[in-house]
Amino acid sequence: MRFSVVATSLLIFAASVSSVMGQGVAGWQASAESYSPGFLATGISEPMQMDIGMYEVATDGGVTYEFIYNVPEIMGASSAFMGSLSAPDGQSAGLKLDQWPNSGTFGVTAFGVADYTSGTAHIVGADTHVVFVADGTDMAIYVNGAFAETLPAASIELGGLTGIGHAYNHGSDGSVDPLDGTLIGVAVYDSALSADAISANFAAYVPEPSAGSMMLVVVAAGLAMIRRRNR
């Protein structure tokens, strides 16, 4: 009888854990769409060019660039979430996972002008949420739902045909700063998302647990239940 009760409790617990932890991309996308992005894409596993639309920092306080990524390791001297060189629309600029040269930190580059290197270490080998908010002067960076820092004078505007997972060179139809990994989600907003909105989008993305990790959670909870019942 006791085993039956515990087993039933474990099934209920496993279902509740799955409902909380299983939102993933769908949960993030639903949250992101509630803030009316001008561009949204998922599952980008190789560098490509896409029309992300046109944006103005004068609209609703700025422009927000949001990424969920997983990169196993950094390849090359620099890697970009998004960017353009010799851009006919927007600016020739890039939003960096790793600022040149192998800084180990996020950054922003205005190509031919300046590299703005943050003091915030990037994360590799794990699903990570990073947001850049440009206000026309500065660039605020948020990592995993929390404010990290502001880069002075680093505000940029990317628009039109833009490299995703690299910086696309319009002049040569080439590529620089490729990102070796997956952009799980990308969104661009013609507004400055609030800290609360950024936190909500991060909270909505909870990676689907592996079968092994779920089993460990359930077993640990089961042992705890049995110990409590025995006491």
C-alpha positions in Angstrom: 0.0 0.0 0.0 2.8 2.4 0.9 4.6 1.7 -2.3 1.5 2.3 -4.3 1.0 5.7 -2.7 4.6 6.7 -3.3 4.5 5.5 -6.9 1.3 7.5 -7.5 2.9 10.6 -5.9 6.0 10.2 -8.1 3.9 10.1 -11.2 2.1 13.3 -10.2 5.4 14.9 -9.3 7.0 13.9 -12.6 4.0 15.3 -14.5 4.3 18.6 -12.6 8.1 18.8 -13.2 7.6 18.1 -16.9 4.9 20.8 -17.2 7.3 23.4 -15.6 10.4 22.3 -17.4 9.0 21.5 -20.8 8.3 25.0 -22.2 11.5 25.4 -24.2 11.3 27.2 -27.5 7.5 27.2 -27.7 7.3 28.9 -24.3 9.9 31.5 -25.2 8.3 32.2 -28.6 4.8 32.7 -27.0 6.3 35.2 -24.5 8.4 37.0 -27.2 5.4 37.4 -29.5 3.5 39.1 -26.7 6.0 42.0 -27.1 5.5 42.3 -30.9 8.9 41.5 -32.4 9.6 42.8 -35.9 11.6 39.7 -36.5 11.6 36.2 -34.9 13.3 33.0 -36.0 14.2 29.7 -34.3 16.6 26.8 -34.9 19.4 28.5 -36.8 22.3 26.0 -36.9 24.5 27.6 -39.6 25.3 31.1 -40.7 22.7 32.7 -43.0 21.4 36.0 -44.3 17.8 37.1 -43.5 15.8 40.3 -43.8 15.2 41.3 -40.2 13.3 44.5 -41.0 14.1 48.1 -40.3 14.3 49.7 -36.8 14.7 53.1 -35.2 16.1 53.7 -31.8 13.8 56.7 -31.6 10.8 54.3 -31.5 9.7 53.3 -28.0 13.0 54.0 -26.4 15.3 51.9 -28.6 15.8 48.6 -30.3 16.2 45.2 -28.6 18.1 42.2 -30.0 17.4 38.9 -28.2 19.2 35.6 -28.6 19.0 32.1 -27.1 22.1 30.2 -28.1 24.2 27.1 -27.4 27.8 27.1 -28.6 30.0 24.2 -27.5 33.2 26.2 -28.0 34.5 29.4 -29.5 36.1 29.0 -32.9 38.2 31.8 -34.4 39.2 35.2 -33.1 35.6 36.5 -32.9 32.0 35.3 -33.4 28.8 37.2 -34.0 25.2 36.6 -33.2 24.2 39.0 -35.9 25.9 41.6 -38.1 26.5 43.3 -41.5 29.5 44.9 -43.2 29.1 47.5 -46.0 25.4 47.4 -45.2 23.0 49.2 -47.5 20.4 49.3 -44.7 21.1 49.9 -41.1 24.6 50.1 -39.8 27.8 48.1 -40.5 28.0 46.5 -37.1 27.9 43.3 -35.2 26.6 41.9 -31.9 29.3 39.6 -30.5 29.2 36.4 -28.6 33.0 36.7 -28.4 34.5 40.1 -29.0 37.7 40.3 -31.1 40.3 39.0 -30.4 39.2 36.1 -28.2 38.3 38.4 -25.4 36.1 35.8 -23.7 33.3 38.4 -23.3 30.3 39.7 -25.1 30.7 42.8 -27.2 29.5 45.2 -29.9 31.4 46.2 -33.0 30.9 49.2 -35.3 32.9 47.9 -38.2 35.7 50.3 -39.2 34.9 52.5 -36.1 35.4 50.7 -32.8 35.1 47.5 -30.8 33.2 47.8 -27.6 34.3 45.0 -25.3 32.2 44.2 -22.3 33.4 42.9 -18.9 30.7 40.2 -19.0 32.1 36.7 -19.7 30.3 34.8 -22.3 28.9 31.3 -21.6 29.6 28.2 -23.7 28.3 24.7 -23.6 24.9 25.6 -22.2 21.6 27.1 -23.4 22.1 30.8 -22.7 19.8 33.8 -23.1 21.4 37.2 -24.0 19.7 40.5 -24.8 21.2 43.7 -26.2 19.1 46.9 -25.8 20.2 49.9 -27.8 18.9 53.3 -26.8 20.6 55.5 -29.4 23.6 56.1 -27.2 24.5 53.1 -25.1 24.0 49.4 -25.2 22.6 47.5 -22.2 23.4 43.8 -21.9 21.2 41.2 -20.1 22.3 37.6 -19.5 19.9 34.9 -18.5 17.2 37.4 -17.5 19.4 39.6 -15.4 21.0 43.0 -16.2 24.8 42.6 -16.7 26.2 46.0 -17.7 25.9 49.0 -20.0 28.4 49.6 -22.8 28.8 53.4 -23.2 28.5 54.8 -26.8 27.9 51.3 -28.2 24.3 51.7 -29.5 23.9 50.4 -33.0 21.0 49.7 -35.5 21.0 46.6 -37.7 18.4 46.4 -40.4 17.4 44.9 -43.7 19.4 41.9 -45.0 21.6 40.9 -42.1 23.8 38.0 -41.2 22.5 35.7 -38.5 25.1 33.5 -36.8 27.8 35.7 -38.5 28.3 39.1 -40.0 27.4 39.2 -43.6 29.7 41.2 -45.9 27.4 42.8 -48.5 30.3 44.1 -50.6 31.9 40.7 -51.2 28.9 38.4 -50.5 31.2 37.0 -47.8 31.1 36.2 -44.1 33.1 37.2 -41.1 32.9 36.3 -37.4 31.0 33.0 -37.8 29.3 31.4 -34.8 29.9 27.7 -34.4 26.8 26.5 -32.7 23.0 27.0 -32.7 20.8 30.1 -32.3 17.9 28.4 -30.7 15.8 31.7 -30.9 16.4 35.1 -32.3 14.1 38.1 -32.0 14.4 41.8 -32.8 12.0 44.5 -31.4 11.5 48.1 -32.4 11.4 49.1 -28.8 13.5 48.9 -25.6 12.2 45.9 -23.7 11.9 46.5 -20.0 13.9 44.5 -17.5 10.7 42.7 -16.5 9.9 41.8 -20.1 13.4 40.4 -20.6 13.2 38.4 -17.4 9.8 37.1 -18.5 11.1 35.9 -21.8 14.0 34.1 -20.1 11.7 32.5 -17.6 9.5 31.3 -20.4 12.4 29.3 -21.9 13.2 26.3 -19.8 15.1 23.6 -21.7 13.4 20.3 -22.0 15.0 17.9 -19.5 16.7 14.8 -20.7 15.2 11.4 -19.8 18.2 10.8 -17.5 18.0 14.2 -15.7 14.2 13.7 -15.3 14.8 10.2 -13.8 17.3 11.6 -11.3 14.9 14.3 -10.2 12.0 11.8 -9.8 14.2 9.3 -7.9 15.6 11.9 -5.6 12.0 13.1 -4.9 10.9 9.5 -4.3 13.6 8.8 -1.8 12.7 12.0 0.0 9.1 11.0 0.1 9.9 7.5 1.4 12.2 8.9 4.1 9.4 11.3 5.3 6.9 8.4 5.4 9.2 6.2 7.3 9.8 8.8 9.9 
